[in-house]
């Protein structure tokens, strides 16, 4: 089994892309929430703008409920799961 990895790419304009590798189903959503909680402890408040789910996340049952529970209605996360 490969280790779970969160890969963050920060672009020159300050925007970023987060790629959750080797997570199964909606586990990447939970990891994203945990990552944002940890960053907040250091005063980092990343803005969430878009989310592009990977095919394996789309295949997970209850995806819509997971997304609604994970993010506030007026925000989307730029998280690839």
N, C-alpha and C positions, 0 to 999 in steps of 0.2 A: 504494500500500500504506500502510495506517495504521500509526503507530508502536505498539510494544508498550508497555503502561502497566500498572503495578501500583497500584491505588487502594486505600488503607487507610482505613477509617472506624473511629475510636475512639469508643465509646459512653460515656455518662456513668458507667456502672458499671465502666469500665475494660476491658470486653471489646471485641473488634474484629472487623471483617469485612474480608477481603482479597479483592479482585476483580481477576483477571488478564484484561485486555482485549487483544484482537487477537493472542492466542497461538494457535497451531495445534496440535491434538492434545494430546499429553502434555507439550508444551513448558512449560505453566504449572506442572507438577509440578517440573520441573528448576529453573525460576525461583524457585519457592517454597523449595526447598532452598537455593539460592544466597542468597536474601534472608535466611533464618534464619542462615546462616553469617556473612553480613555483620553482621547485628544482634548476633550473639554476640561479634564483635570489639569491640563497644561495651558489652558487659556486659548486653545485653538478651536475655532468655531467654523468648520468648513461649510460653505454654502452648497446646498444640494440643488442640482438643476435638471438632470436627466438620468434615466435608468435604461439600460439595454440588457435584458435578461438573455442568458445563454440558453440554447435549446434544452439542456437537461433541467434547467429551472422551469422552463415553460411546461415540461412534461410532468412536473411534480403536481400532485393533487392539491387542490385548495390554493392555487397560486394567487388568485385574486384576493382571497381573505388574508393571506400572508402579506401581500403588498399593502392592503388597507391598514392592517395592524402595525406594519413596520414604519410607515411614513405618514406624516400629517397630510390632510387632504389637499392643502395648497402647495405641497412640496413634492418633488420627485428626487430621488437620489441618483447620482451618477455612479452607479455601481453595476459592475458586470458580474453576475453570479454563475 
